[in-house]
Each structure stands twice: as C-alpha cells, then as structure tokens.
C-alpha cells in the first residue's frame, strides 16, 4: 500500500459563488475540487451550497494560496 503525499491531497481548483457582474461582483469561496487523473472530471466538495448567483470553478494559483494565508493571519487563524 502506498501513501499519497500531502501535496497530492490538496485541491486543484476552488469553487466560488459569484453574485453580481463585472467590478461589482462579489466572490465567495464555497468549496474545492480535485481533478481526476484523466482530467475528464472532478470530485467536488462544497462547504456551503449557493442558492443565488452563479457557481464558478477556477484553478488555484500561488496568489490564491498567499491571499488565503494573509486572510487567516488577519483573523488570528494562522499557524
């Protein structure tokens, strides 16, 4: 039996609820996605289910990770 590294367990995409249009749109992260090995599908995990707006799935970038760490630190949740 082999173990997967922590890196491979990280989601590859973020799931967002988007309300509004253009510069006035509000983006609220509502979940995460992991692409299948064949890249033809994904597993989705929702932390909440949006009842309005639209759902957008975007690849997670290094900038997204840095932003999340800064937000957690500002809220006192940094390790």
Long-range contacts (C-beta under 8 A, 24 or more apart in sequence): 10-60, 11-45, 11-60, 12-42, 12-59, 12-60, 13-42, 13-57, 13-58, 13-59, 13-60, 14-57, 14-58, 14-60, 14-64, 15-44, 15-46, 15-55, 15-56, 15-57, 16-55, 16-56, 16-57, 16-58, 17-48, 17-50, 17-52, 17-53, 17-54, 17-55, 18-53, 18-54, 18-55, 18-56, 19-52, 19-53, 20-53, 27-56, 30-55, 33-57
